[in-house]
Amino acid sequence: MTNSADPWTRLYQQHSRQVLATLIRLLGDFDRAEEAMHEAFALALQQWPRDGEPENPVAWLVSTGRFKAIDQIRREKRARGYSSRWAEEYLVPGTGENLDSIADDQLRLIFTCCHPGLAVEAKLAMTLREMCGLTTEQVARGLLQQPTTVAQRIVRAKRKIRDAGIPYEVPEAAQLPQRLGTVLKVIYLMYNEAYSASSGEQVVNVDLSAEAIRLCRLLQQLLPHADVAGLLALMLLQDARKAARQTRDGRLLTLEHQDRCLWDREQIEEGTKWLDWSLHNGVAGFYTLQAAIAALHAQAPQYEATDWEQICGLYDLLLQVAPSPVIALNRAVAVAMRDGPDAGLSLVDEIESAGNMARYHLMHAARADFYRRLGCRDDAIAAYEQALALTSQGPEQQFLQSRLDELRSP
Amino acid sequence: MKYLALVYYQESIINAMTEKEWQDLNQECIRCVEKLSSSGNYVAGNALHPVETATTLRVRHGEVLISDGPFAETKEQLAGFYMLEARDLNEAIKLATNIPPARLGSIELRPIRYLPPKVE
């Protein structure tokens, strides 16, 4: 979210997620908590200018919201003819606007939104809506989906959380590594949705990537962990290249052709700092290894000065941690830079014969590039054509088309 | 909360087992029930005969339609069920992880829905 000059907007942005997370715990219901939070902020808007801001605004907002919700529950019960005692009995155990556990409430919220029992689209929508505080319309715009689809997904997710008994808790130690993995996957997915919004003209959608980074930073603050820091480093280092990734007219630029002066040095520095933290606080995992590769690219003053030897070594490790044809393909590109395009070609042939990659446009694009560098014009053209037929993303299409045009012009 | 844990596996995997493997699996299931009972999480449960013994019936326009076998063709077949008492889904997942056929097929966890009060 952008920083606004309006103090009330700022106040809301600063505290609303914390207040919401705690109210969900106290009230046991997402919708009720959201309503109570809005009432608390509305009352603050009336009272604080007159009486001054309370010493602890979060505690004030939480307890005000909770009382508003209790009132509401009592009214509903009376209207239905039940005894109003029910509401009091139900709500008393959840006392304590204990500030120690308020920080934990945000962790509870993210683990609930990213529970493995929810579909991946639901996890993404719930996290953006509840953790990042985006409106349903903003979530829909960010994910390039219809607002009605996103709204339905959120309603269904909340229903499953309630009916299936998905708890509002930080998972116990035995489950934590796996569950943290699910949360990180959601954050990285959020970032990638922004990074390559699937078929639009503009590749980078700034809002979602900033949200993903902000959320990961919060997670690292609440639950410091090598993998969290690794993902934070990876996103910061990738995001640092944002301004250089596309020309003004929307053409895509590969690392080789990017103007490195446009890379955000401050962000690279922060990313490198988190990479170091990660490497010193655990075994280098999936995200940390990728961050280390991104850091090597960031450190090279020009493309020609890239340390391909180390990058190849990191890809070898990455392939052990997370074997996948996509990573094998990235490794092939790095090996081709170190040992020449011939080596890259034979690796791509291996990847293709292992299956499942025939429709992946980047495999054909990589092969085309190797042929081009070897001077095999016809093979390069054929491979670029195949890659072009398999991508729907505007800037990628333009890039492949421009390579084709270069090869075809004598 | 109560959860029904539906145990599914491919019967072909079971059919390919040796007699000893099959008996070992059964004994393991008995121990699993004992463990769930002693921790107070076991409400009810049973293993089922293979799907070839199943009969499916439907009532349409007041007429009972009966057919042999399961209604839908699926890769995995229902092999048994456990009714579990668990604090929440996280606990139910933890309990169901120890159901032996989870290694062979899959366990579907379904929260129990209570019917509304009877209207007099």
Contacts between the chains, C-beta under 8 A, distances in Angstrom:
chain1	res1	chain2	res2	distance
A	115	B	89	7.6
A	117	B	89	5.9
A	117	B	93	7.8
A	163	B	111	5.7
A	163	B	113	7.5
A	164	B	89	5.2
A	164	B	109	7.7
A	164	B	111	4.9
A	165	B	1	4.6
A	165	B	3	7.8
A	165	B	86	7.6
A	165	B	87	7.9
A	165	B	88	4.3
A	165	B	89	4.7
A	165	B	92	7.3
A	165	B	111	5.8
A	166	B	88	7.0
A	166	B	89	4.9
A	166	B	90	7.7
A	167	B	87	7.3
A	167	B	88	3.8
A	167	B	89	6.6
A	167	B	90	5.3
A	169	B	88	8.0
A	169	B	90	7.0
A	171	B	90	6.6
A	172	B	90	8.0
A	175	B	90	7.2
A	175	B	94	7.5
